[in-house]
Amino acid sequence: MIQHDDWFMLLALLAAFAANEVWRSLGVVLSARLREDSALFAWVRMVATALVAGLVAKLVLSPTGAFGQAPLWLRLAAVGCGVAAYAAGRRSMALGVGVSAAALIAGMAWLGP
């Protein structure tokens, strides 16, 4: 069995923190110069939205693991409930995701094992 030295673990933790903190700090410095209405910012927002939409589509249409046991109609209904809650809740992402998850869990509980 391999034993890890406490100092090695502390050094690894500090190195990981430093590597991430450099990029975080650089982002803070560079973001001060960005204008929210700039073309670059709009492009980044569109790319991020497209990535999220693609991930949701992949999870709904070809899920893996326990999520794949839910029938397609239930997964689509849960997404529909989430979108409706998002729209009704003044574009609250947390509300949309929460309602969608609750609908999926309730549907799976209703269907049974």
ZIQUI-V139910 format. One record per residue. N is the residue number from 1. RES is the residue in three letters. PSI is psi in radians with two decimals (* if undefined). Layout:
# ZIQUI-V139910
n-><N;N>
res-><RES;RES>
psi-><PSI;PSI>
This chain:
# ZIQUI-V139910
n-><1;2;3;4;5;6;7;8;9;10;11;12;13;14;15;16;17;18;19;20;21;22;23;24;25;26;27;28;29;30;31;32;33;34;35;36;37;38;39;40;41;42;43;44;45;46;47;48;49;50;51;52;53;54;55;56;57;58;59;60;61;62;63;64;65;66;67;68;69;70;71;72;73;74;75;76;77;78;79;80;81;82;83;84;85;86;87;88;89;90;91;92;93;94;95;96;97;98;99;100;101;102;103;104;105;106;107;108;109;110;111;112;113>
res-><MET;ILE;GLN;HIS;ASP;ASP;TRP;PHE;MET;LEU;LEU;ALA;LEU;LEU;ALA;ALA;PHE;ALA;ALA;ASN;GLU;VAL;TRP;ARG;SER;LEU;GLY;VAL;VAL;LEU;SER;ALA;ARG;LEU;ARG;GLU;ASP;SER;ALA;LEU;PHE;ALA;TRP;VAL;ARG;MET;VAL;ALA;THR;ALA;LEU;VAL;ALA;GLY;LEU;VAL;ALA;LYS;LEU;VAL;LEU;SER;PRO;THR;GLY;ALA;PHE;GLY;GLN;ALA;PRO;LEU;TRP;LEU;ARG;LEU;ALA;ALA;VAL;GLY;CYS;GLY;VAL;ALA;ALA;TYR;ALA;ALA;GLY;ARG;ARG;SER;MET;ALA;LEU;GLY;VAL;GLY;VAL;SER;ALA;ALA;ALA;LEU;ILE;ALA;GLY;MET;ALA;TRP;LEU;GLY;PRO>
psi-><2.37;2.29;2.38;2.33;2.42;-0.66;-0.63;-0.75;-0.72;-0.75;-0.74;-0.71;-0.77;-0.69;-0.74;-0.72;-0.80;-0.73;-0.70;-0.62;-0.55;-0.86;-0.63;-0.79;-0.73;-0.68;-0.69;-0.77;-0.79;-0.52;-0.34;-0.42;-0.17;2.43;2.37;-0.42;0.24;2.78;-0.65;-0.76;-0.71;-0.71;-0.78;-0.74;-0.71;-0.71;-0.75;-0.71;-0.72;-0.68;-0.74;-0.75;-0.71;-0.71;-0.75;-0.76;-0.73;-0.74;-0.62;-0.75;-0.52;1.21;2.82;2.86;-2.60;-0.50;-0.51;-0.22;-0.30;2.36;2.74;-0.73;-0.61;-0.72;-0.74;-0.68;-0.68;-0.70;-0.74;-0.74;-0.71;-0.74;-0.72;-0.74;-0.66;-0.79;-0.71;-0.46;0.52;0.83;0.75;1.92;-0.70;-0.72;-0.77;-0.79;-0.73;-0.78;-0.70;-0.79;-0.73;-0.70;-0.72;-0.77;-0.77;-0.70;-0.71;-0.65;-0.67;-0.68;-0.52;3.10;*>
